[in-house]
C-alpha cells in the first residue's frame, strides 16, 4: 500500500510540475497576474507530493519491505538503521527521487522566499524549474520506478555494497545533490533573464545567494567524498582524477566562477552575458555528470546504472535543457547591454581573471575526462588520462589563480593601482616566500610541495591582510573592534573562504611530501617510517555485525613514547561476498599515521604504512571554504531585495 | 518560447566593458559557440550509447591483439606437488571443445574473488587451464589447497615471459580458446557471477 501511495505521489508531482510550467511561462508571457500568482502554490504542491513519495520509499527501506524490488536489490534486514535509510539514495532509482526532492525543495524555496521578486520573473523561474522537474519525474516514472513490486517476496534483501556502508558516504550524495540541483535555480534565473532579455543588478543580487549556497554544498559534498576515499579505500590517496570525481569538480569550478562574476553584475552591471553563460554552464556540467555516471558510457568505481536505454533518455533531457539553454543564449544574449565600464586593473578585472583561470581549469578537466571516451569512439584507441596529465595541466593555472586571489579583494572597483595593494600585501608575499625557502631547506629540491606551502601561506596571509585592512587594524586599532562588528558578513565570508582554500592547499602540499612503505612483519617485528616505529603486536580474528575480519594490531612509538595503537582490518562481508580493507588512521593534525593490512603469508602480514603530513587540513580547508560561503549567505544584504527592502514578505509555504 | 519582452536595440559591445568591442557578426558567432560545442558532444554521446547497444563501443573491454588468432608458442613446466600436468601451446591447438586459459597468482586478491566461478565452471565440465603468473610454487600450491583446484593442467610462469607473449594486462585474466584453437575472448579482471552469466556462458554455448 505504502509503495503504491509513493508511486501515485510521483505521478501527482509530475502533473503539478507540468501545470507549473504552463501556468508560469504562459502567465508571464501574457502578463496574467492570476496565472502568475498560481505558480507558487503549484510549486509548493509539487514539493509536498515529491516529499511524500520520498517518505514512502524511505519507509519501505526502514521496515525492509521485501516486496519492493528496489529494497530487495539494495538492502538487508541486518543492516544498521542509518544504512537502511542511506540505502534509500544509495542506488540509481532512489537517488533520482532524492534529486527530484531537492529540486522540488528549491522550487518551494523560490516560491516561499521569492515574494520580493518581480512576479513575472518569479513565475518564469518557477516555470523553468518545473520544466526540469517534469523531465526528471518523467524519467523516473518511465524507466526507473523505485516502487516496482516483486512477488513472491524473497526472504531478505541482497544487501548494500559494503564499501558504501559508511557514515561519510551516507551524507555524500545528499550534499552533492544539494549542490548540483542548486545550480538548477541559477539556470532557471538565467533562462528567465534570456526570455526577458534583461539582466540588471537586482538579477545579480537574486542569483548570487543561490550560486553561493549550491557551491557551498557542493564543496562539502566533494570534500566528504574525497575524505571517504582516503579512509575507506585504503590507497592512501584522496583524489584520483576519476571521471566521476571530475564530473563533480566541473560544476564546482563553473559555480565558483559564477558566484564571483555575479558579484560584478550586482555591483557594476558588467559581465552580464558572461554570467548568464556561466549559470547555464554550471547546471549543464551538473547534468553532464548525471549523464556520465548513469548511462554506462564510462567505467568508474562510482558508476550506477549501466543501461544505454536510460542513457538515451538522459541524453534527451540534456539536449532539451543544455541545448535549449544555449540555443536561447545564442538567440537572445545579444540583447544584454553592459553598462559598467572598468579598467583592466580593477576589482572587476581581477574577477575576470579569476573567471578566465577557473574556466581554463574546467576546460582542462573536461577535455581530460572526455578525451579517452572520444578517442575510443573516433579512433578506436584505448587511452587513459591519469593524474600526471591533470596535475601538470592544472598546476600552471592554479598558481596564478591563487596569486590573483590575494590581490583581488584589495583592489577597488572601476580603476585600481597595483602599488597600494602591494603595500598592504608585502608581508603576505614574504610569508609565502619564507615558506617556500623553508620547505626547500628542509625537504630538499621538492619544487611542487614548496610552491604549495608558499601558495597556502600567501592565501591565508592575504585573507588576513584583507580583513585587517578593512577594519583598519593597524592604522586605527582602537576602532578596530567596532569596525569588525560593522563589517558586512559577506566580507568575512569571502575572506574566510579564501583562507579556507589556503588551508586546503596547505594539506595538499603536505600530502606532496607523503611517504609510504610495504613491510612483511611477523608478530613482534617492527619497521620504521619517518621517525616512527611500527610494531606488529598481534593478528586476530574479529566478528562484526555483518562481517568477519582479520585484524592486525600495530603499536606506533616515537622513540620510547607510545603514540597510538592502530587496528587495521581486512573485512569479509558474507552477504555481498566482498572484502574491504579498513585503514587504521591516527591523526596528530601535523600528520596522519595510516596503516593498511595486506595479505598474510609465512606467519606474518604485509602492512602498507603511510606517513601523510598535514592530510586532515585538506578537508578542514574545504569545510572552512563552505563555512565562508555560509557566513556570506547569512549577510543581510543577501536576503533583502534590491534596491529597497520590503518589510512584508510572503511566508514560506513549504 | 516565442520572442517577446522588451527587446532593446543591441549596440555592438563586448561581454566586458574593457577592450575593443568585437564586431556584431563575431559576437554572434561567439554566442553560438557553446551551442555548437554542446551539440558536437551530444552527437558523440549518442554514438557512444548506440555503440553500447551494438557492442561497437565498450568502455570496459580491453582489446587484445590475439582475438581471432592462435595463441603464441609456449611450454610451461608443471607445478611441483600439485599432481597436474604442465601446460603448452599444443594443449590448446584443436582441443575439440572450447577451453579457458586463466592467468592467476596467489598474491592477487581479485583472483580469490573469481575463484568460486572457476570452480563452478570446472564442476560443469568446462576445461579450465591455469597459468601461475610470477608466483612461488609453494604459494601457488597453498592457494590451490586453500581455495580448491579448478585446473586440468597448470603451467608455472615464474619469470612472466609467456604472459608477455600473450599481452597480459594483469592478473586475473582469462582467455577463451575455441575448438579449432583460436582465441575468441579475453577478460581482464575477475570473472564475477555477472561476467559468467552475461558473457562467458553464451560464448561457451556458441562455441561448443
Interface residues (C-beta under 8 A of the other chain):
Chain A: X25 X29 X195 X196 X197 X198 X270 X271 X272 X273 X274 X277 X280 X281 X284 X291 X295 X296 X297 X298 X299 X308 X311 X312 X315 X318 X319 X322 X323 X326 X327 X328 X329 X330 X333 X334 X335 X336 X337 X338 X340 X341 X342 X343 X344 X348 X349 X352 X370 X373 X374 X376 X377 X378 X382 X577 X578 X579 X599 X601
Chain B: X1 X2 X4 X5 X6 X7 X8 X10 X11 X13 X14 X15 X16 X17 X18 X19 X24 X27 X28 X31 X32 X34 X35 X38 X39 X41 X42 X44 X45 X46 X47 X48 X49 X50 X51 X52 X53 X57 X59 X60 X62 X63 X107 X109 X112 X113 X139
